[in-house]
Amino acid sequence: MRTATRRKFWRTVQTLIIVIAAAVMIVPIVWIFMAAFKSHVDVYQLKLLFKPTLANFAAVFAEPYKLGDKLINSTIVATVTVVIAIPVATLASYSFSRFRLRGETTMLVMILATQFVPAVVIVLPFFVMFRDVGLLDTRTGLVLVNLAIVMPFAIWMIKGFIDGIPIDTEEAALVDGSTRMQVIRNIVLPMAAPGLITSGIFCFIIAWNEFLFALIITNKDAVTLPIGLALFKAEEGDLWNLLSAAGIIIMLPMFVLALIIRKHFVQGMTMGAVR
């Protein structure tokens, strides 16, 4: 009886912790969603019943904010980053996984070590280099910066997925006369597809949300959505209704993307975690 009571108690405690954790994550999102449809007066009042308006979304796309241009910049930069990073990272990961390279461990450690360098330490060298070669305030510059950020992460992540693929299948295909590239195209890529999609998702999110480098190396033409949020200020302070509307626009692609590829996302995470 005591054991059953104790189990019931701990189950209740676990449920309460889950509810509190869910509330901590969901309540801010709900608040932002509601504030996006409030007027400038209602946004400062804690009331659930209000007259919704779409004027905030129209305002963020109009002058002087022009969020549409920043949305295009973020979409192009994040998409091009993923399109370049995933194929290159896949080939690099396959080489590390299937071949015994001289200094392999050292190279992998050096690739991983780049993730521990604070961004604020290297942002100035990037700024100086881009200034000298004329890449300041360009999408190309942002793509190069994002590639430097996501490539180490993508290589390590995809390598874990490829390590989980049985090598016997590849050896059998090679014996049958297939080339190495045919093996990669016909065997490795289909089997690693959930992992590649998962890596692509994370790379897209990192590039989409990148703030510090975009703040330093962009000024006007290549400004992205995270930097655009800093524009919603006025003499009376932060324009929370416009900030919330812009925040919804930034978050919406992430939610849609997660819904579309959630099946591959779960398969990829399982594939990389269990070998």
C-alpha positions as CSV (number, residue, x, y, z in Angstrom):
1,M,0.0,0.0,0.0
2,R,2.8,2.4,0.9
3,T,4.6,1.5,-2.4
4,A,1.4,2.3,-4.4
5,T,0.9,5.6,-2.5
6,R,4.6,6.5,-3.1
7,R,4.3,5.8,-6.8
8,K,1.1,7.8,-7.1
9,F,2.8,10.7,-5.3
10,W,5.9,10.7,-7.6
11,R,3.6,10.4,-10.6
12,T,1.7,13.4,-9.5
13,V,5.0,15.3,-8.9
14,Q,6.2,14.4,-12.4
15,T,3.0,15.5,-14.0
16,L,3.1,18.8,-12.1
17,I,6.7,19.4,-13.3
18,I,5.8,18.6,-16.9
19,V,2.8,21.0,-16.7
20,I,5.0,23.8,-15.2
21,A,7.7,23.3,-17.9
22,A,5.1,23.3,-20.6
23,A,3.6,26.5,-19.3
24,V,7.0,28.2,-19.1
25,M,7.5,27.4,-22.8
26,I,3.9,27.9,-24.1
27,V,2.8,31.0,-22.2
28,P,5.3,33.4,-23.8
29,I,4.4,32.1,-27.3
30,V,0.7,32.6,-26.5
31,W,1.4,36.1,-25.2
32,I,3.3,37.1,-28.3
33,F,0.5,35.6,-30.5
34,M,-2.1,37.6,-28.7
35,A,-0.1,40.8,-28.6
36,A,0.4,40.6,-32.4
37,F,-3.3,41.1,-32.9
38,K,-3.7,43.9,-30.2
39,S,-3.6,47.6,-30.8
40,H,-0.9,49.8,-29.3
41,V,-3.2,50.6,-26.3
42,D,-4.4,47.1,-25.6
43,V,-0.9,45.5,-25.7
44,Y,-0.1,47.2,-22.4
45,Q,-3.2,45.8,-20.7
46,L,-3.5,42.2,-19.3
47,K,-6.8,41.3,-20.8
48,L,-7.8,38.2,-22.7
49,L,-10.8,39.8,-24.4
50,F,-9.9,42.5,-27.0
51,K,-10.8,43.5,-30.5
52,P,-8.2,41.8,-32.8
53,T,-6.6,43.7,-35.6
54,L,-4.4,42.9,-38.6
55,A,-3.0,46.4,-38.8
56,N,0.2,45.3,-37.0
57,F,1.1,42.9,-39.8
58,A,0.4,45.5,-42.4
59,A,2.5,48.1,-40.6
60,V,5.6,45.9,-40.3
61,F,5.7,45.4,-44.1
62,A,5.2,49.1,-44.8
63,E,7.6,52.0,-44.4
64,P,9.8,52.6,-42.5
65,Y,10.2,48.9,-41.4
66,K,9.9,47.1,-44.7
67,L,10.0,43.7,-43.1
68,G,9.4,42.0,-46.5
69,D,12.9,42.9,-47.7
70,K,14.4,41.4,-44.5
71,L,12.2,38.3,-44.9
72,I,13.6,37.8,-48.4
73,N,17.2,38.2,-47.2
74,S,16.7,35.7,-44.3
75,T,15.1,33.2,-46.6
76,I,17.8,33.4,-49.3
77,V,20.7,33.4,-46.9
78,A,19.4,30.4,-44.8
79,T,18.4,28.4,-47.9
80,V,21.7,28.9,-49.7
81,T,23.6,28.1,-46.5
82,V,21.8,24.7,-46.3
83,V,22.0,23.9,-50.0
84,I,25.8,24.4,-49.8
85,A,26.5,23.0,-46.3
86,I,24.7,19.7,-46.5
87,P,26.3,18.2,-49.6
88,V,29.8,19.4,-48.6
89,A,29.3,18.2,-45.0
90,T,28.0,14.8,-46.3
91,L,31.1,14.2,-48.4
92,A,33.4,15.2,-45.6
93,S,31.5,13.1,-43.1
94,Y,31.6,10.1,-45.4
95,S,35.3,10.4,-45.8
96,F,35.8,10.6,-42.0
97,S,33.5,7.6,-41.5
98,R,34.7,5.2,-44.2
99,F,38.4,6.0,-44.7
100,R,41.3,6.0,-42.4
101,L,42.9,9.4,-42.9
102,R,46.2,10.6,-41.6
103,G,45.6,12.9,-38.7
104,E,41.8,12.1,-38.7
105,T,41.4,12.5,-35.0
106,T,43.2,15.8,-35.0
107,M,41.1,17.1,-37.8
108,L,37.9,16.1,-36.1
109,V,38.9,17.7,-32.9
110,M,39.9,20.9,-34.6
111,I,36.5,20.9,-36.4
112,L,34.7,20.4,-33.1
113,A,36.9,23.0,-31.3
114,T,35.7,25.8,-33.6
115,Q,32.3,25.4,-31.9
116,F,33.8,26.4,-28.6
117,V,35.1,29.8,-29.9
118,P,32.8,32.6,-28.9
119,A,31.3,34.4,-31.9
120,V,32.2,37.8,-30.4
121,V,35.9,36.8,-30.6
122,I,35.9,36.3,-34.4
123,V,33.3,38.8,-35.5
124,L,35.9,41.6,-35.9
125,P,38.3,39.6,-38.1
126,F,35.3,38.7,-40.3
127,F,34.3,42.4,-40.4
128,V,37.8,43.5,-41.5
129,M,38.1,40.7,-44.1
130,F,34.7,41.4,-45.6
131,R,35.4,45.2,-45.6
132,D,38.7,44.6,-47.6
133,V,37.1,42.3,-50.2
134,G,33.8,44.3,-50.5
135,L,31.4,41.8,-48.9
136,L,30.1,44.0,-46.2
137,D,26.3,44.3,-46.2
138,T,25.9,41.5,-48.8
139,R,24.0,38.2,-48.8
140,T,27.2,36.5,-50.0
141,G,29.0,37.6,-46.9
142,L,26.2,36.3,-44.6
143,V,26.2,33.0,-46.4
144,L,30.0,32.6,-45.9
145,V,29.6,33.4,-42.2
146,N,26.8,31.0,-41.7
147,L,28.7,28.3,-43.5
148,A,31.6,28.8,-41.1
149,I,29.1,28.4,-38.2
150,V,27.1,25.4,-39.4
151,M,29.7,23.3,-41.3
152,P,31.5,21.9,-38.1
153,F,28.1,21.1,-36.6
154,A,26.8,19.5,-39.8
155,I,30.0,17.4,-40.3
156,W,29.9,15.9,-36.8
157,M,26.1,15.3,-36.9
158,I,26.0,13.6,-40.3
159,K,29.1,11.5,-39.5
160,G,27.1,10.0,-36.6
161,F,24.3,9.1,-39.0
162,I,26.7,7.6,-41.6
163,D,28.5,5.6,-38.9
164,G,25.2,3.9,-38.2
165,I,24.9,2.6,-41.8
166,P,26.2,-1.0,-42.2
167,I,29.3,-1.0,-44.3
168,D,28.6,-4.5,-45.7
169,T,26.0,-3.1,-48.1
170,E,28.5,-0.7,-49.6
171,E,31.2,-3.4,-49.9
172,A,28.8,-5.7,-51.7
173,A,28.0,-2.9,-54.2
174,L,31.7,-2.2,-54.8
175,V,32.3,-5.9,-55.5
176,D,29.5,-5.8,-58.0
177,G,31.2,-3.0,-59.9
178,S,29.7,0.1,-58.6
179,T,31.9,3.2,-58.2
180,R,32.3,5.0,-54.9
181,M,30.1,7.9,-56.1
182,Q,27.4,5.4,-57.2
183,V,27.5,3.8,-53.7
184,I,27.1,7.2,-52.1
185,R,24.3,8.2,-54.4
186,N,22.4,4.9,-54.5
187,I,23.0,3.5,-51.0
188,V,24.3,6.0,-48.5
189,L,22.2,9.0,-49.3
190,P,18.8,7.1,-49.3
191,M,19.7,5.4,-46.0
192,A,21.0,8.6,-44.4
193,A,18.1,10.7,-45.7
194,P,16.4,11.2,-42.3
195,G,19.7,12.2,-40.8
196,L,20.5,14.6,-43.6
197,I,17.1,16.2,-43.3
198,T,17.6,16.6,-39.6
199,S,21.0,18.2,-40.1
200,G,19.5,20.5,-42.7
201,I,16.7,21.5,-40.3
202,F,19.2,22.5,-37.6
203,C,21.5,24.3,-40.1
204,F,18.5,26.3,-41.4
205,I,17.4,27.2,-37.9
206,I,20.9,28.4,-37.0
207,A,21.2,30.5,-40.1
208,W,17.7,31.8,-39.8
209,N,18.2,33.0,-36.2
210,E,21.8,34.2,-36.5
211,F,22.1,37.7,-35.0
212,L,25.6,38.8,-34.0
213,F,27.3,38.5,-37.4
214,A,24.3,39.9,-39.2
215,L,24.3,42.9,-36.8
216,I,28.0,43.7,-37.4
217,I,28.4,43.0,-41.2
218,T,25.1,44.3,-42.5
219,N,23.8,47.8,-42.6
220,K,21.0,48.3,-45.1
221,D,20.8,46.0,-48.1
222,A,21.3,42.6,-46.5
223,V,19.6,43.1,-43.1
224,T,17.9,40.0,-41.9
225,L,14.8,39.4,-39.8
226,P,16.4,39.1,-36.3
227,I,18.1,42.5,-36.9
228,G,14.9,44.0,-38.2
229,L,13.3,43.5,-34.8
230,A,15.6,46.3,-33.4
231,L,13.8,48.8,-35.6
232,F,10.5,48.6,-33.8
233,K,11.1,51.5,-31.4
234,A,9.6,54.9,-31.0
235,E,9.8,57.8,-28.6
236,E,7.3,56.1,-26.3
237,G,9.5,53.0,-26.2
238,D,9.3,49.5,-27.7
239,L,6.4,48.9,-30.0
240,W,5.4,45.6,-28.6
241,N,2.5,45.0,-30.9
242,L,4.7,45.4,-33.9
243,L,7.5,43.4,-32.3
244,S,5.0,40.6,-31.6
245,A,3.7,40.6,-35.2
246,A,7.3,40.5,-36.5
247,G,8.1,37.7,-34.0
248,I,5.2,35.6,-35.3
249,I,6.5,36.1,-38.9
250,I,9.9,34.9,-37.8
251,M,8.6,31.8,-35.9
252,L,6.0,30.8,-38.4
253,P,8.4,29.2,-41.0
254,M,10.0,27.1,-38.1
255,F,6.6,25.8,-37.1
256,V,5.5,25.0,-40.6
257,L,8.9,23.3,-41.3
258,A,8.6,21.2,-38.2
259,L,5.1,20.0,-39.1
260,I,6.2,19.1,-42.6
261,I,9.3,17.1,-41.7
262,R,8.5,15.9,-38.2
263,K,8.5,12.2,-39.3
264,H,12.0,12.5,-40.8
265,F,13.1,14.6,-37.8
266,V,12.3,11.8,-35.4
267,Q,13.8,9.1,-37.6
268,G,17.0,11.2,-38.0
269,M,17.4,11.8,-34.3
270,T,16.8,8.1,-33.5
271,M,19.2,7.1,-36.2
272,G,22.0,9.3,-34.9
273,A,21.4,8.4,-31.3
274,V,21.2,4.6,-31.6
275,R,23.8,2.6,-33.4
